[in-house]
Amino acid sequence: MEHVAIEREEYFMTIEGGKASTAEQAIQAGESAIEAGGRIRKRGLYTTADIEALPEGERAELIDGEMFMMAAPTWAHQALLVGMSADIRQYIREHKGKCKVVPAPFGVYIKDDEHNFVEPDISVICDRDKLDNKGCHGAPDWVIEIVSPSSKYMDRVRKLALYKEAGVREYWIVDPMQTNVTVYDLEHDIAPKVYSFTERIKVGIYEDFEIDFNEYLEELREFEAGGK
């Protein structure tokens, strides 16, 4: 998922009123400041109430009380999101599975507390009791993030630690730029494996489900070549 990148860390826009000053001046005044990497700082911790109070159309994630703004995704990101979601849904329906696959935007109260809230690109949730109209309360079984230049640290470090701690069983990081997928078997604490888009990748939470990334790779190449 894309996250906002601010080139000059010393400047920001405050959330309240759109003022302009330095980040430290804002925080000392009790205001909110957007820093490099899209992180929003204020005195004290943000809560899910702050997320829910964002203006319509603005999206953010919350990790241990820190808020991170989210930017609009790229075409490649959305192509992978749509393709993978459809393939996972088809497998679940064909096998009459109980799990639900939900693409972003979809709120996950990952620790079911007030200081953590994420919107994974794809969530697969097998415990229906975790779901309500607001989102998922607790860890999904399988999470997929489609990495972008602005989200590498978030996806590969911050979210990896968060998902492992919260109890996500399996975590995939899909990188359209490097055309590879890093698979983390968090349930069994096995070392991650990296696969190419030219391979079929086994899904750990299912016994007989593999995803063939060749189809996605061809679509990405067609787009890059100017195809429709």
DOMIFI-196961 format. One line per field, with one value per residue (C-alpha): residue number from 1; residue in three letters; x, y negated, z negated. Coordinates in pm, 1 decimal, decimal comma, always signed. Example, Ala and Ser with C-alpha at 12.3 -4.5 7.8 and 13.67 -1.06 7.14 Angstrom:
pos: [1	2]
code: [ALA	SER]
xx: [+1230,0	+1367,0]
yy: [+450,0	+106,0]
zz: [-780,0	-714,0]
//
This chain:
pos: [1	2	3	4	5	6	7	8	9	10	11	12	13	14	15	16	17	18	19	20	21	22	23	24	25	26	27	28	29	30	31	32	33	34	35	36	37	38	39	40	41	42	43	44	45	46	47	48	49	50	51	52	53	54	55	56	57	58	59	60	61	62	63	64	65	66	67	68	69	70	71	72	73	74	75	76	77	78	79	80	81	82	83	84	85	86	87	88	89	90	91	92	93	94	95	96	97	98	99	100	101	102	103	104	105	106	107	108	109	110	111	112	113	114	115	116	117	118	119	120	121	122	123	124	125	126	127	128	129	130	131	132	133	134	135	136	137	138	139	140	141	142	143	144	145	146	147	148	149	150	151	152	153	154	155	156	157	158	159	160	161	162	163	164	165	166	167	168	169	170	171	172	173	174	175	176	177	178	179	180	181	182	183	184	185	186	187	188	189	190	191	192	193	194	195	196	197	198	199	200	201	202	203	204	205	206	207	208	209	210	211	212	213	214	215	216	217	218	219	220	221	222	223	224	225	226	227	228]
code: [MET	GLU	HIS	VAL	ALA	ILE	GLU	ARG	GLU	GLU	TYR	PHE	MET	THR	ILE	GLU	GLY	GLY	LYS	ALA	SER	THR	ALA	GLU	GLN	ALA	ILE	GLN	ALA	GLY	GLU	SER	ALA	ILE	GLU	ALA	GLY	GLY	ARG	ILE	ARG	LYS	ARG	GLY	LEU	TYR	THR	THR	ALA	ASP	ILE	GLU	ALA	LEU	PRO	GLU	GLY	GLU	ARG	ALA	GLU	LEU	ILE	ASP	GLY	GLU	MET	PHE	MET	MET	ALA	ALA	PRO	THR	TRP	ALA	HIS	GLN	ALA	LEU	LEU	VAL	GLY	MET	SER	ALA	ASP	ILE	ARG	GLN	TYR	ILE	ARG	GLU	HIS	LYS	GLY	LYS	CYS	LYS	VAL	VAL	PRO	ALA	PRO	PHE	GLY	VAL	TYR	ILE	LYS	ASP	ASP	GLU	HIS	ASN	PHE	VAL	GLU	PRO	ASP	ILE	SER	VAL	ILE	CYS	ASP	ARG	ASP	LYS	LEU	ASP	ASN	LYS	GLY	CYS	HIS	GLY	ALA	PRO	ASP	TRP	VAL	ILE	GLU	ILE	VAL	SER	PRO	SER	SER	LYS	TYR	MET	ASP	ARG	VAL	ARG	LYS	LEU	ALA	LEU	TYR	LYS	GLU	ALA	GLY	VAL	ARG	GLU	TYR	TRP	ILE	VAL	ASP	PRO	MET	GLN	THR	ASN	VAL	THR	VAL	TYR	ASP	LEU	GLU	HIS	ASP	ILE	ALA	PRO	LYS	VAL	TYR	SER	PHE	THR	GLU	ARG	ILE	LYS	VAL	GLY	ILE	TYR	GLU	ASP	PHE	GLU	ILE	ASP	PHE	ASN	GLU	TYR	LEU	GLU	GLU	LEU	ARG	GLU	PHE	GLU	ALA	GLY	GLY	LYS]
xx: [+0,0	+122,3	+214,4	+267,5	+630,3	+722,5	+1057,0	+1150,6	+1107,1	+1133,4	+809,9	+460,3	+91,7	-97,2	-411,1	-601,3	-642,1	-373,6	-114,3	+252,2	+544,9	+820,6	+739,9	+891,5	+707,3	+381,2	+431,1	+532,6	+210,7	+11,2	-66,2	-22,7	+259,2	+318,2	+680,6	+888,4	+738,5	+386,0	+412,8	+193,6	+317,0	+153,4	+198,8	+55,2	-68,3	-325,3	-623,4	-875,6	-1107,5	-863,1	-875,2	-1253,5	-1256,7	-1049,3	-1218,7	-1401,2	-1161,6	-854,5	-710,6	-446,1	-307,9	-218,3	+72,7	+134,1	-25,6	+161,8	-48,5	+61,9	-122,7	-203,0	-172,9	-358,5	-232,9	-75,0	-227,4	+9,4	-91,0	-460,0	-414,3	-245,4	-502,4	-796,5	-635,7	-523,7	-849,2	-1049,5	-831,9	-847,5	-1224,6	-1271,2	-1067,9	-1264,4	-1599,4	-1502,9	-1394,5	-1692,9	-1453,2	-1555,8	-1290,3	-1359,8	-1124,1	-1153,0	-949,4	-863,1	-1000,1	-1101,1	-1031,1	-847,9	-831,5	-533,1	-487,8	-849,9	-723,6	-734,2	-376,2	-350,4	-548,3	-436,3	-580,5	-399,1	-423,4	-581,5	-709,8	-822,4	-1024,3	-1143,3	-1303,8	-1638,1	-1675,5	-1398,7	-1606,7	-1864,6	-1967,8	-1667,1	-1409,8	-1204,9	-1137,6	-820,0	-565,7	-662,4	-526,9	-349,7	-241,1	-104,5	+62,6	+159,1	+474,5	+546,4	+858,3	+704,1	+590,5	+898,9	+996,0	+635,9	+558,8	+892,5	+965,4	+683,2	+395,9	+595,5	+658,0	+297,3	+146,0	+373,0	+292,1	-81,5	-105,1	-132,5	-59,9	+79,0	+208,7	+294,8	+478,1	+418,5	+670,6	+567,0	+892,2	+1114,6	+849,6	+884,7	+689,2	+826,9	+631,2	+639,4	+505,9	+450,9	+246,3	+543,8	+815,0	+987,8	+1245,8	+1087,0	+1109,6	+1131,7	+960,4	+966,5	+652,0	+735,9	+656,0	+348,4	+340,8	+192,9	-46,5	+46,6	-294,8	-441,0	-322,6	-386,0	-388,4	-120,6	-124,8	+27,3	+182,5	+260,1	-80,7	-25,6	+324,0	+194,3	-67,0	+194,3	+424,7	+141,6	+63,2	+427,5	+444,6	+143,2	-114,9	-468,0]
yy: [+0,0	-348,6	-582,8	-955,8	-1067,7	-1423,2	-1529,9	-1797,4	-1662,9	-2004,9	-2128,2	-1991,7	-2062,1	-2045,4	-1836,5	-2105,9	-2409,8	-2348,4	-2573,2	-2571,1	-2566,7	-2330,8	-1984,2	-2040,8	-2372,3	-2204,3	-1912,5	-2142,5	-2335,0	-2013,6	-2006,3	-1724,1	-1718,6	-1508,9	-1400,0	-1209,8	-875,5	-996,8	-956,9	-1194,2	-1306,3	-1479,5	-1485,3	-1163,7	-863,7	-854,1	-622,8	-459,4	-750,0	-977,6	-742,2	-742,2	-1123,8	-1177,0	-1380,8	-1180,3	-1051,2	-1058,3	-724,5	-640,9	-351,7	-334,5	-137,5	-160,4	-504,1	-649,2	-751,8	-710,1	-871,6	-661,1	-777,5	-665,6	-332,2	-279,7	-91,2	+204,3	+216,7	+229,5	+485,3	+722,4	+647,8	+728,5	+1037,6	+1195,7	+1120,2	+1281,0	+1593,8	+1639,1	+1586,5	+1838,8	+2101,0	+2048,6	+2071,3	+2380,5	+2555,9	+2427,7	+2271,3	+2066,9	+1796,5	+1452,0	+1259,6	+882,6	+634,1	+280,3	+43,7	+251,1	+171,9	+423,2	+351,0	+582,0	+607,6	+516,1	+218,8	-158,4	-214,6	+16,1	+3,4	+113,9	+157,6	+455,5	+479,5	+823,4	+988,7	+1351,0	+1407,1	+1751,0	+1661,6	+1501,6	+1379,5	+1125,1	+952,0	+678,3	+374,5	+173,7	+431,6	+712,1	+717,2	+918,3	+1072,5	+1209,0	+1554,9	+1439,2	+1087,2	+967,7	+630,1	+500,3	+299,3	-42,1	-265,1	-464,1	-160,4	+63,0	-11,1	+0,5	+335,6	+508,4	+386,0	+217,1	+426,2	+749,0	+702,2	+597,9	+890,5	+1141,5	+1003,3	+987,2	+1351,0	+1335,5	+1689,2	+1606,4	+1282,1	+1216,1	+909,9	+874,3	+648,8	+549,2	+357,1	+655,1	+900,2	+1122,5	+1235,9	+1279,5	+1538,0	+1541,5	+1847,2	+1664,0	+1944,9	+2184,0	+1913,8	+2044,2	+1834,1	+1633,0	+1753,2	+1532,2	+1640,4	+1497,0	+1392,2	+1675,3	+1936,4	+2094,1	+2011,7	+2244,5	+2090,7	+2208,7	+2192,1	+2427,1	+2774,6	+2761,3	+2396,3	+2238,8	+1897,9	+1869,4	+1523,8	+1567,1	+1430,7	+1117,9	+1076,1	+1084,9	+820,3	+592,6	+630,3	+552,9	+235,3	+127,3	+186,1	-35,2	+241,2	+230,2]
zz: [+0,0	+84,7	-200,7	-168,3	-135,7	-238,8	-90,7	-346,2	-694,6	-860,3	-702,0	-739,4	-722,8	-1049,4	-1051,7	-1238,2	-1016,3	-753,3	-921,0	-819,4	-1061,2	-1169,1	-1297,3	-1640,6	-1686,8	-1599,2	-1834,1	-2118,7	-2058,8	-2076,9	-1706,8	-1454,0	-1198,4	-887,2	-867,0	-613,1	-519,7	-588,8	-966,7	-1164,5	-1502,6	-1795,1	-2167,7	-2302,8	-2108,1	-1831,3	-1873,2	-1643,9	-1728,3	-1541,2	-1242,0	-1242,9	-1264,6	-949,3	-673,7	-409,4	-145,2	-371,0	-483,2	-740,4	-940,3	-1306,3	-1455,0	-1828,6	-1840,5	-1538,8	-1239,8	-877,4	-588,2	-282,3	+78,9	+390,7	+531,9	+875,5	+1167,7	+1113,1	+747,9	+832,7	+1109,5	+865,5	+596,3	+823,6	+977,0	+651,5	+469,7	+750,2	+758,8	+381,7	+376,8	+656,4	+470,8	+148,4	+328,9	+526,8	+207,4	+7,5	-239,8	-540,7	-503,4	-362,6	-133,5	-160,5	+48,4	-61,7	-163,3	-465,9	-829,6	-1046,8	-1418,9	-1425,3	-1804,0	-1878,9	-2079,6	-2033,1	-1913,5	-1610,7	-1286,2	-939,1	-592,1	-437,8	-61,7	-97,2	-415,3	-443,2	-760,1	-866,5	-1201,0	-1115,7	-1475,0	-1407,5	-1137,9	-1169,7	-966,9	-1090,1	-979,1	-1131,0	-1505,8	-1556,3	-1322,5	-979,0	-899,7	-584,2	-491,4	-156,8	-107,2	+238,4	+183,8	+334,6	+318,8	+34,1	-168,4	-171,2	-530,2	-646,5	-481,6	-542,4	-895,7	-1086,3	-955,1	-961,2	-1333,8	-1394,5	-1205,7	-1376,6	-1721,5	-1651,2	-1538,7	-1158,5	-1035,8	-690,8	-538,8	-172,8	-42,9	+330,0	+506,1	+861,9	+913,8	+835,4	+964,2	+661,3	+356,9	+5,6	-191,8	-572,3	-755,2	-1082,9	-1233,9	-1232,4	-1256,5	-943,1	-758,4	-473,5	-114,8	+193,0	+515,9	+866,7	+1052,3	+1294,0	+1026,8	+876,1	+506,3	+246,9	-5,4	-351,9	-519,7	-254,6	-159,0	+215,9	+323,2	+540,3	+706,6	+1053,1	+1088,6	+1459,9	+1553,6	+1344,3	+1486,9	+1843,5	+1762,4	+1605,4	+1905,9	+2147,3	+1955,9	+1950,0	+2325,5	+2381,1	+2417,0	+2288,8]
//
